[in-house]
């Protein structure tokens, strides 16, 4: 792999990890505001961490 391609992939992975952290925080906030149940939060976090469709 070229250095540019490796760097691009590294940046994409970093952005994906940041997005996952944002979505997990959003699930926490939804539960705090009683917009989802604890069970829904659990399922939502599982889907986020697996990268599945929400």
N, CA, C and O atoms as a Tripos MOL2 file, in Angstrom:
@<TRIPOS>MOLECULE
protein
  216   215    54     0     0
PROTEIN
NO_CHARGES

@<TRIPOS>ATOM
      1 N           0.8360   -1.1840    0.0000 N.3       1 UNK1
      2 CA          0.0000    0.0000    0.0000 C.3       1 UNK1
      3 C           0.8770    1.2420    0.0000 C.2       1 UNK1
      4 O           1.9460    1.2630    0.6090 O.2       1 UNK1
      5 N           0.4200    2.2540   -0.6750 N.am      2 UNK2
      6 CA          1.1750    3.4940   -0.6860 C.3       2 UNK2
      7 C           0.9530    4.2440    0.6220 C.2       2 UNK2
      8 O          -0.0270    4.0080    1.3280 O.2       2 UNK2
      9 N           1.8710    5.1430    0.9330 N.am      3 UNK3
     10 CA          1.7720    5.9220    2.1540 C.3       3 UNK3
     11 C           0.5190    6.7770    2.2020 C.2       3 UNK3
     12 O          -0.0880    6.9460    3.2600 O.2       3 UNK3
     13 N           0.1290    7.3220    1.0400 N.am      4 UNK4
     14 CA         -1.0740    8.1690    0.9880 C.3       4 UNK4
     15 C          -2.3270    7.3560    1.2730 C.2       4 UNK4
     16 O          -3.2260    7.8060    1.9830 O.2       4 UNK4
     17 N          -2.3750    6.1540    0.7120 N.am      5 UNK5
     18 CA         -3.5550    5.3080    0.9240 C.3       5 UNK5
     19 C          -3.6440    4.8790    2.3800 C.2       5 UNK5
     20 O          -4.7290    4.8620    2.9620 O.2       5 UNK5
     21 N          -2.5100    4.5340    2.9650 N.am      6 UNK6
     22 CA         -2.4760    4.1380    4.3750 C.3       6 UNK6
     23 C          -2.9320    5.2860    5.2620 C.2       6 UNK6
     24 O          -3.6940    5.0810    6.2060 O.2       6 UNK6
     25 N          -2.4690    6.4840    4.9620 N.am      7 UNK7
     26 CA         -2.8600    7.6650    5.7560 C.3       7 UNK7
     27 C          -4.3550    7.9410    5.6110 C.2       7 UNK7
     28 O          -5.0190    8.2880    6.5880 O.2       7 UNK7
     29 N          -4.8860    7.7880    4.3960 N.am      8 UNK8
     30 CA         -6.3170    8.0200    4.1740 C.3       8 UNK8
     31 C          -7.1400    7.0070    4.9680 C.2       8 UNK8
     32 O          -8.1400    7.3720    5.5850 O.2       8 UNK8
     33 N          -6.7320    5.7580    4.9560 N.am      9 UNK9
     34 CA         -7.4530    4.7220    5.6990 C.3       9 UNK9
     35 C          -7.3950    5.0100    7.1910 C.2       9 UNK9
     36 O          -8.3960    4.8600    7.8920 O.2       9 UNK9
     37 N          -6.2280    5.4230    7.6830 N.am     10 UNK10
     38 CA         -6.0760    5.7430    9.1070 C.3      10 UNK10
     39 C          -7.0170    6.8790    9.5050 C.2      10 UNK10
     40 O          -7.6350    6.8320   10.5680 O.2      10 UNK10
     41 N          -7.1250    7.8990    8.6530 N.am     11 UNK11
     42 CA         -8.0170    9.0290    8.9420 C.3      11 UNK11
     43 C          -9.4830    8.5830    8.9280 C.2      11 UNK11
     44 O         -10.2760    9.0240    9.7600 O.2      11 UNK11
     45 N          -9.8380    7.7130    7.9860 N.am     12 UNK12
     46 CA        -11.2170    7.2210    7.9130 C.3      12 UNK12
     47 C         -11.5800    6.4250    9.1660 C.2      12 UNK12
     48 O         -12.6830    6.5600    9.6950 O.2      12 UNK12
     49 N         -10.6520    5.6010    9.6330 N.am     13 UNK13
     50 CA        -10.8810    4.8190   10.8470 C.3      13 UNK13
     51 C         -11.0380    5.7490   12.0440 C.2      13 UNK13
     52 O         -11.9050    5.5350   12.8910 O.2      13 UNK13
     53 N         -10.2080    6.7740   12.1120 N.am     14 UNK14
     54 CA        -10.2830    7.7440   13.2090 C.3      14 UNK14
     55 C         -11.6370    8.4550   13.2170 C.2      14 UNK14
     56 O         -12.2450    8.6310   14.2720 O.2      14 UNK14
     57 N         -12.0960    8.8550   12.0490 N.am     15 UNK15
     58 CA        -13.4000    9.5250   11.9430 C.3      15 UNK15
     59 C         -14.5220    8.5700   12.3360 C.2      15 UNK15
     60 O         -15.4630    8.9700   13.0210 O.2      15 UNK15
     61 N         -14.4300    7.3080   11.9070 N.am     16 UNK16
     62 CA        -15.4450    6.3190   12.2620 C.3      16 UNK16
     63 C         -15.4980    6.1270   13.7790 C.2      16 UNK16
     64 O         -16.5810    6.0560   14.3610 O.2      16 UNK16
     65 N         -14.3400    6.0440   14.4100 N.am     17 UNK17
     66 CA        -14.3000    5.8780   15.8630 C.3      17 UNK17
     67 C         -14.8910    7.0880   16.5800 C.2      17 UNK17
     68 O         -15.5740    6.9380   17.5920 O.2      17 UNK17
     69 N         -14.6300    8.2810   16.0600 N.am     18 UNK18
     70 CA        -15.2180    9.4910   16.6400 C.3      18 UNK18
     71 C         -16.7350    9.4670   16.4970 C.2      18 UNK18
     72 O         -17.4540    9.8330   17.4270 O.2      18 UNK18
     73 N         -17.2200    9.0420   15.3440 N.am     19 UNK19
     74 CA        -18.6680    8.9680   15.1160 C.3      19 UNK19
     75 C         -19.3230    7.9610   16.0520 C.2      19 UNK19
     76 O         -20.4270    8.1960   16.5430 O.2      19 UNK19
     77 N         -18.6530    6.8480   16.3000 N.am     20 UNK20
     78 CA        -19.1820    5.8450   17.2240 C.3      20 UNK20
     79 C         -19.2990    6.4370   18.6160 C.2      20 UNK20
     80 O         -20.3100    6.2340   19.2880 O.2      20 UNK20
     81 N         -18.2900    7.1630   19.0590 N.am     21 UNK21
     82 CA        -18.3330    7.7780   20.3800 C.3      21 UNK21
     83 C         -19.4710    8.7960   20.4890 C.2      21 UNK21
     84 O         -20.1310    8.8890   21.5250 O.2      21 UNK21
     85 N         -19.6950    9.5520   19.4220 N.am     22 UNK22
     86 CA        -20.7940   10.5270   19.4060 C.3      22 UNK22
     87 C         -22.1360    9.8130   19.5070 C.2      22 UNK22
     88 O         -23.0060   10.2370   20.2670 O.2      22 UNK22
     89 N         -22.3110    8.7400   18.7510 N.am     23 UNK23
     90 CA        -23.5820    8.0070   18.7730 C.3      23 UNK23
     91 C         -23.8230    7.3460   20.1320 C.2      23 UNK23
     92 O         -24.9590    7.3000   20.6040 O.2      23 UNK23
     93 N         -22.7580    6.8340   20.7630 N.am     24 UNK24
     94 CA        -22.9160    6.2390   22.0940 C.3      24 UNK24
     95 C         -23.3160    7.2970   23.1130 C.2      24 UNK24
     96 O         -24.1460    7.0390   23.9840 O.2      24 UNK24
     97 N         -22.7330    8.4810   23.0100 N.am     25 UNK25
     98 CA        -23.0970    9.5780   23.9160 C.3      25 UNK25
     99 C         -24.5520    9.9880   23.6740 C.2      25 UNK25
    100 O         -25.2770   10.2920   24.6210 O.2      25 UNK25
    101 N         -24.9700    9.9960   22.4310 N.am     26 UNK26
    102 CA        -26.3560   10.3260   22.1060 C.3      26 UNK26
    103 C         -27.3150    9.3240   22.7350 C.2      26 UNK26
    104 O         -28.3670    9.7110   23.2430 O.2      26 UNK26
    105 N         -26.9670    8.0490   22.7070 N.am     27 UNK27
    106 CA        -27.8060    7.0260   23.3470 C.3      27 UNK27
    107 C         -27.9210    7.3060   24.8430 C.2      27 UNK27
    108 O         -28.9990    7.1550   25.4170 O.2      27 UNK27
    109 N         -26.8230    7.7110   25.4780 N.am     28 UNK28
    110 CA        -26.8630    8.0660   26.9020 C.3      28 UNK28
    111 C         -27.8010    9.2490   27.1500 C.2      28 UNK28
    112 O         -28.5920    9.2380   28.0940 O.2      28 UNK28
    113 N         -27.7050   10.2570   26.2990 N.am     29 UNK29
    114 CA        -28.5440   11.4460   26.4600 C.3      29 UNK29
    115 C         -30.0240   11.1290   26.2400 C.2      29 UNK29
    116 O         -30.8880   11.6500   26.9470 O.2      29 UNK29
    117 N         -30.3090   10.2760   25.2600 N.am     30 UNK30
    118 CA        -31.7000    9.8910   25.0200 C.3      30 UNK30
    119 C         -32.3000    9.2000   26.2400 C.2      30 UNK30
    120 O         -33.4570    9.4320   26.5900 O.2      30 UNK30
    121 N         -31.5060    8.3520   26.8810 N.am     31 UNK31
    122 CA        -31.9890    7.6690   28.0830 C.3      31 UNK31
    123 C         -32.1820    8.6660   29.2230 C.2      31 UNK31
    124 O         -33.1770    8.5980   29.9450 O.2      31 UNK31
    125 N         -31.2440    9.5830   29.3870 N.am     32 UNK32
    126 CA        -31.3570   10.5800   30.4620 C.3      32 UNK32
    127 C         -32.6360   11.4020   30.3330 C.2      32 UNK32
    128 O         -33.2660   11.7450   31.3330 O.2      32 UNK32
    129 N         -33.0100   11.7130   29.1030 N.am     33 UNK33
    130 CA        -34.2130   12.5190   28.8670 C.3      33 UNK33
    131 C         -35.4720   11.6590   28.7500 C.2      33 UNK33
    132 O         -36.5330   12.1460   28.3590 O.2      33 UNK33
    133 N         -35.3400   10.3670   29.0950 N.am     34 UNK34
    134 CA        -36.4650    9.4280   29.0570 C.3      34 UNK34
    135 C         -37.1100    9.3240   27.6810 C.2      34 UNK34
    136 O         -38.3210    9.1410   27.5620 O.2      34 UNK34
    137 N         -36.2790    9.4440   26.6390 N.am     35 UNK35
    138 CA        -36.7860    9.3010   25.2810 C.3      35 UNK35
    139 C         -36.6660    7.8710   24.7850 C.2      35 UNK35
    140 O         -37.3110    7.4920   23.8070 O.2      35 UNK35
    141 N         -35.8360    7.0720   25.4610 N.am     36 UNK36
    142 CA        -35.7300    5.6440   25.1790 C.3      36 UNK36
    143 C         -35.6490    4.9020   26.5120 C.2      36 UNK36
    144 O         -35.2960    5.4780   27.5410 O.2      36 UNK36
    145 N         -35.9790    3.6320   26.4700 N.am     37 UNK37
    146 CA        -35.9090    2.7990   27.6760 C.3      37 UNK37
    147 C         -34.4830    2.2460   27.8280 C.2      37 UNK37
    148 O         -33.7010    2.2760   26.8790 O.2      37 UNK37
    149 N         -34.1540    1.7470   29.0140 N.am     38 UNK38
    150 CA        -32.8320    1.1310   29.1820 C.3      38 UNK38
    151 C         -32.5970   -0.0300   28.1960 C.2      38 UNK38
    152 O         -31.4830   -0.2160   27.7080 O.2      38 UNK38
    153 N         -33.6430   -0.8000   27.9100 N.am     39 UNK39
    154 CA        -33.5080   -1.8950   26.9550 C.3      39 UNK39
    155 C         -33.2130   -1.3790   25.5550 C.2      39 UNK39
    156 O         -32.3820   -1.9390   24.8400 O.2      39 UNK39
    157 N         -33.8980   -0.3080   25.1690 N.am     40 UNK40
    158 CA        -33.6460    0.2830   23.8550 C.3      40 UNK40
    159 C         -32.2270    0.8340   23.7770 C.2      40 UNK40
    160 O         -31.5610    0.7040   22.7490 O.2      40 UNK40
    161 N         -31.7700    1.4410   24.8520 N.am     41 UNK41
    162 CA        -30.3960    1.9540   24.8870 C.3      41 UNK41
    163 C         -29.4100    0.8060   24.7210 C.2      41 UNK41
    164 O         -28.4400    0.9250   23.9730 O.2      41 UNK41
    165 N         -29.6470   -0.2990   25.4070 N.am     42 UNK42
    166 CA        -28.7690   -1.4580   25.3190 C.3      42 UNK42
    167 C         -28.6900   -1.9670   23.8810 C.2      42 UNK42
    168 O         -27.6000   -2.2140   23.3670 O.2      42 UNK42
    169 N         -29.8550   -2.1240   23.2260 N.am     43 UNK43
    170 CA        -29.8850   -2.6050   21.8440 C.3      43 UNK43
    171 C         -29.2380   -1.6030   20.8950 C.2      43 UNK43
    172 O         -28.5160   -1.9870   19.9750 O.2      43 UNK43
    173 N         -29.4960   -0.3320   21.1200 N.am     44 UNK44
    174 CA        -28.9150    0.7160   20.2830 C.3      44 UNK44
    175 C         -27.3890    0.7110   20.3860 C.2      44 UNK44
    176 O         -26.6930    0.8190   19.3760 O.2      44 UNK44
    177 N         -26.8760    0.5860   21.6090 N.am     45 UNK45
    178 CA        -25.4310    0.5650   21.7960 C.3      45 UNK45
    179 C         -24.8170   -0.6720   21.1480 C.2      45 UNK45
    180 O         -23.7200   -0.5950   20.5940 O.2      45 UNK45
    181 N         -25.5010   -1.8010   21.2070 N.am     46 UNK46
    182 CA        -24.9990   -3.0130   20.5480 C.3      46 UNK46
    183 C         -24.8930   -2.8000   19.0380 C.2      46 UNK46
    184 O         -23.8860   -3.1490   18.4220 O.2      46 UNK46
    185 N         -25.9330   -2.2270   18.4560 N.am     47 UNK47
    186 CA        -25.9270   -1.9750   17.0110 C.3      47 UNK47
    187 C         -24.8210   -0.9960   16.6290 C.2      47 UNK47
    188 O         -24.1420   -1.1910   15.6210 O.2      47 UNK47
    189 N         -24.6400    0.0390   17.4130 N.am     48 UNK48
    190 CA        -23.6050    1.0300   17.1280 C.3      48 UNK48
    191 C         -22.2310    0.3750   17.1780 C.2      48 UNK48
    192 O         -21.4100    0.5840   16.2850 O.2      48 UNK48
    193 N         -21.9810   -0.4020   18.1990 N.am     49 UNK49
    194 CA        -20.6660   -1.0000   18.3780 C.3      49 UNK49
    195 C         -20.3720   -2.0540   17.3230 C.2      49 UNK49
    196 O         -19.2120   -2.2650   16.9710 O.2      49 UNK49
    197 N         -21.4040   -2.7200   16.8130 N.am     50 UNK50
    198 CA        -21.2220   -3.7230   15.7620 C.3      50 UNK50
    199 C         -21.1580   -3.0820   14.3840 C.2      50 UNK50
    200 O         -20.7030   -3.7020   13.4230 O.2      50 UNK50
    201 N         -21.6130   -1.8440   14.2940 N.am     51 UNK51
    202 CA        -21.6270   -1.1700   13.0000 C.3      51 UNK51
    203 C         -22.8160   -1.5610   12.1470 C.2      51 UNK51
    204 O         -22.7900   -1.3930   10.9280 O.2      51 UNK51
    205 N         -23.8540   -2.0800   12.7760 N.am     52 UNK52
    206 CA        -25.0400   -2.5010   12.0510 C.3      52 UNK52
    207 C         -25.9980   -1.3490   11.7940 C.2      52 UNK52
    208 O         -25.8240   -0.2550   12.3320 O.2      52 UNK52
    209 N         -27.0000   -1.5960   10.9790 N.am     53 UNK53
    210 CA        -28.0150   -0.5620   10.7110 C.3      53 UNK53
    211 C         -28.8510   -0.3220   11.9700 C.2      53 UNK53
    212 O         -29.1770   -1.2540   12.7040 O.2      53 UNK53
    213 N         -29.1790    0.9140   12.1950 N.am     54 UNK54
    214 CA        -29.9390    1.2960   13.3940 C.3      54 UNK54
    215 C         -31.3990    1.4010   13.0640 C.2      54 UNK54
    216 O         -32.2080    1.7120   13.9380 O.2      54 UNK54
@<TRIPOS>BOND
     1     1     2 1
     2     2     3 1
     3     3     4 2
     4     3     5 am
     5     5     6 1
     6     6     7 1
     7     7     8 2
     8     7     9 am
     9     9    10 1
    10    10    11 1
    11    11    12 2
    12    11    13 am
    13    13    14 1
    14    14    15 1
    15    15    16 2
    16    15    17 am
    17    17    18 1
    18    18    19 1
    19    19    20 2
    20    19    21 am
    21    21    22 1
    22    22    23 1
    23    23    24 2
    24    23    25 am
    25    25    26 1
    26    26    27 1
    27    27    28 2
    28    27    29 am
    29    29    30 1
    30    30    31 1
    31    31    32 2
    32    31    33 am
    33    33    34 1
    34    34    35 1
    35    35    36 2
    36    35    37 am
    37    37    38 1
    38    38    39 1
    39    39    40 2
    40    39    41 am
    41    41    42 1
    42    42    43 1
    43    43    44 2
    44    43    45 am
    45    45    46 1
    46    46    47 1
    47    47    48 2
    48    47    49 am
    49    49    50 1
    50    50    51 1
    51    51    52 2
    52    51    53 am
    53    53    54 1
    54    54    55 1
    55    55    56 2
    56    55    57 am
    57    57    58 1
    58    58    59 1
    59    59    60 2
    60    59    61 am
    61    61    62 1
    62    62    63 1
    63    63    64 2
    64    63    65 am
    65    65    66 1
    66    66    67 1
    67    67    68 2
    68    67    69 am
    69    69    70 1
    70    70    71 1
    71    71    72 2
    72    71    73 am
    73    73    74 1
    74    74    75 1
    75    75    76 2
    76    75    77 am
    77    77    78 1
    78    78    79 1
    79    79    80 2
    80    79    81 am
    81    81    82 1
    82    82    83 1
    83    83    84 2
    84    83    85 am
    85    85    86 1
    86    86    87 1
    87    87    88 2
    88    87    89 am
    89    89    90 1
    90    90    91 1
    91    91    92 2
    92    91    93 am
    93    93    94 1
    94    94    95 1
    95    95    96 2
    96    95    97 am
    97    97    98 1
    98    98    99 1
    99    99   100 2
   100    99   101 am
   101   101   102 1
   102   102   103 1
   103   103   104 2
   104   103   105 am
   105   105   106 1
   106   106   107 1
   107   107   108 2
   108   107   109 am
   109   109   110 1
   110   110   111 1
   111   111   112 2
   112   111   113 am
   113   113   114 1
   114   114   115 1
   115   115   116 2
   116   115   117 am
   117   117   118 1
   118   118   119 1
   119   119   120 2
   120   119   121 am
   121   121   122 1
   122   122   123 1
   123   123   124 2
   124   123   125 am
   125   125   126 1
   126   126   127 1
   127   127   128 2
   128   127   129 am
   129   129   130 1
   130   130   131 1
   131   131   132 2
   132   131   133 am
   133   133   134 1
   134   134   135 1
   135   135   136 2
   136   135   137 am
   137   137   138 1
   138   138   139 1
   139   139   140 2
   140   139   141 am
   141   141   142 1
   142   142   143 1
   143   143   144 2
   144   143   145 am
   145   145   146 1
   146   146   147 1
   147   147   148 2
   148   147   149 am
   149   149   150 1
   150   150   151 1
   151   151   152 2
   152   151   153 am
   153   153   154 1
   154   154   155 1
   155   155   156 2
   156   155   157 am
   157   157   158 1
   158   158   159 1
   159   159   160 2
   160   159   161 am
   161   161   162 1
   162   162   163 1
   163   163   164 2
   164   163   165 am
   165   165   166 1
   166   166   167 1
   167   167   168 2
   168   167   169 am
   169   169   170 1
   170   170   171 1
   171   171   172 2
   172   171   173 am
   173   173   174 1
   174   174   175 1
   175   175   176 2
   176   175   177 am
   177   177   178 1
   178   178   179 1
   179   179   180 2
   180   179   181 am
   181   181   182 1
   182   182   183 1
   183   183   184 2
   184   183   185 am
   185   185   186 1
   186   186   187 1
   187   187   188 2
   188   187   189 am
   189   189   190 1
   190   190   191 1
   191   191   192 2
   192   191   193 am
   193   193   194 1
   194   194   195 1
   195   195   196 2
   196   195   197 am
   197   197   198 1
   198   198   199 1
   199   199   200 2
   200   199   201 am
   201   201   202 1
   202   202   203 1
   203   203   204 2
   204   203   205 am
   205   205   206 1
   206   206   207 1
   207   207   208 2
   208   207   209 am
   209   209   210 1
   210   210   211 1
   211   211   212 2
   212   211   213 am
   213   213   214 1
   214   214   215 1
   215   215   216 2
@<TRIPOS>SUBSTRUCTURE
     1 UNK1         2 RESIDUE 1 A UNK
     2 UNK2         6 RESIDUE 1 A UNK
     3 UNK3        10 RESIDUE 1 A UNK
     4 UNK4        14 RESIDUE 1 A UNK
     5 UNK5        18 RESIDUE 1 A UNK
     6 UNK6        22 RESIDUE 1 A UNK
     7 UNK7        26 RESIDUE 1 A UNK
     8 UNK8        30 RESIDUE 1 A UNK
     9 UNK9        34 RESIDUE 1 A UNK
    10 UNK10       38 RESIDUE 1 A UNK
    11 UNK11       42 RESIDUE 1 A UNK
    12 UNK12       46 RESIDUE 1 A UNK
    13 UNK13       50 RESIDUE 1 A UNK
    14 UNK14       54 RESIDUE 1 A UNK
    15 UNK15       58 RESIDUE 1 A UNK
    16 UNK16       62 RESIDUE 1 A UNK
    17 UNK17       66 RESIDUE 1 A UNK
    18 UNK18       70 RESIDUE 1 A UNK
    19 UNK19       74 RESIDUE 1 A UNK
    20 UNK20       78 RESIDUE 1 A UNK
    21 UNK21       82 RESIDUE 1 A UNK
    22 UNK22       86 RESIDUE 1 A UNK
    23 UNK23       90 RESIDUE 1 A UNK
    24 UNK24       94 RESIDUE 1 A UNK
    25 UNK25       98 RESIDUE 1 A UNK
    26 UNK26      102 RESIDUE 1 A UNK
    27 UNK27      106 RESIDUE 1 A UNK
    28 UNK28      110 RESIDUE 1 A UNK
    29 UNK29      114 RESIDUE 1 A UNK
    30 UNK30      118 RESIDUE 1 A UNK
    31 UNK31      122 RESIDUE 1 A UNK
    32 UNK32      126 RESIDUE 1 A UNK
    33 UNK33      130 RESIDUE 1 A UNK
    34 UNK34      134 RESIDUE 1 A UNK
    35 UNK35      138 RESIDUE 1 A UNK
    36 UNK36      142 RESIDUE 1 A UNK
    37 UNK37      146 RESIDUE 1 A UNK
    38 UNK38      150 RESIDUE 1 A UNK
    39 UNK39      154 RESIDUE 1 A UNK
    40 UNK40      158 RESIDUE 1 A UNK
    41 UNK41      162 RESIDUE 1 A UNK
    42 UNK42      166 RESIDUE 1 A UNK
    43 UNK43      170 RESIDUE 1 A UNK
    44 UNK44      174 RESIDUE 1 A UNK
    45 UNK45      178 RESIDUE 1 A UNK
    46 UNK46      182 RESIDUE 1 A UNK
    47 UNK47      186 RESIDUE 1 A UNK
    48 UNK48      190 RESIDUE 1 A UNK
    49 UNK49      194 RESIDUE 1 A UNK
    50 UNK50      198 RESIDUE 1 A UNK
    51 UNK51      202 RESIDUE 1 A UNK
    52 UNK52      206 RESIDUE 1 A UNK
    53 UNK53      210 RESIDUE 1 A UNK
    54 UNK54      214 RESIDUE 1 A UNK
